Amino acid sequence: LDTPYQLLAAPSLSRLAQFGYDFFSARAPASGTMENVPVSPDYLIGPGDELNVLLWGRINRNLDLPVQRDGTVLVPQIGPLPVAGLSFAQTQKLIESQLDHVEGVRSDVTMGRLRTIQVFVIGQVAEPGLQTVSALAHVSDALIAAGGVRKTGSLRRIELRRDNRVIKVVDLYSMLLHGDMSDDERLQPRDVVFVPVVGPVTGVAGDVRNPAIYELKGKETLEDVIRMAGGVSAFGYAQRIQVERVQN
């Protein structure tokens, strides 16, 4: 309105950036440890974890019990109890039920220091190889530990392999566009996170809220791509959308 005689220029396609890759630009300083993170009841106990046991009543003690390599914890006056492979809720119930047999003693079991696990992150990442992460880490944590996905890598077809089987195909667009973390699977020791080469892409330029280059997955329509770009802006004219396609 201020310059009614100015001619509008076509949007510059050379300035379009690939969507989502800046998520990995700020690498976590200590991705292998997650202190003060709540542990869910379904967390699986393993060697290297530590259990804190509080005793009160006839005996007042605070015990720090590491899980041994054979998967047991050595509980005073009880002996070794096998806990590896049990959930945290099952471990609580097991230890507290055994300590209840000691007359005049009440107990409470909480998680102490958590173990770390090793996973392989391979494919199109900045630092492929064996990564050490927390036992609470998810696929996104492993990708950040590996320096992030390179721009030649896919954000929509990341494979999580366990026991030589693909158990999950992670689409990070669900998280980046909608905040949906359901695809971000929790890791287990010796998992493999494989980032393949980026799939077909399309650029969205002009009067949309987030012009960028987006990766396609499956048979997505023009409407789907515009929705990924945040929709048409207030100055956009959706009745005329120009599509340029490279063939052969």
Salt bridges, closest charged atoms under 4 A:
ASP49 OD2 - ARG115 NH1 2.54
GLU127 OE2 - ARG27 NH1 3.01
ASP141 OD2 - HIS138 ND1 3.91
GLU159 OE1 - ARG161 NH2 2.57
ASP171 OD2 - ARG156 NH2 3.07
ASP171 OD2 - LYS217 NZ 3.70
ASP183 OD1 - LYS168 NZ 3.78
ASP191 OD2 - ARG162 NH2 2.74
GLU220 OE2 - ARG156 NH1 2.99
GLU223 OE2 - ARG227 NH2 3.07
ASP224 OD1 - ARG227 NH1 3.04
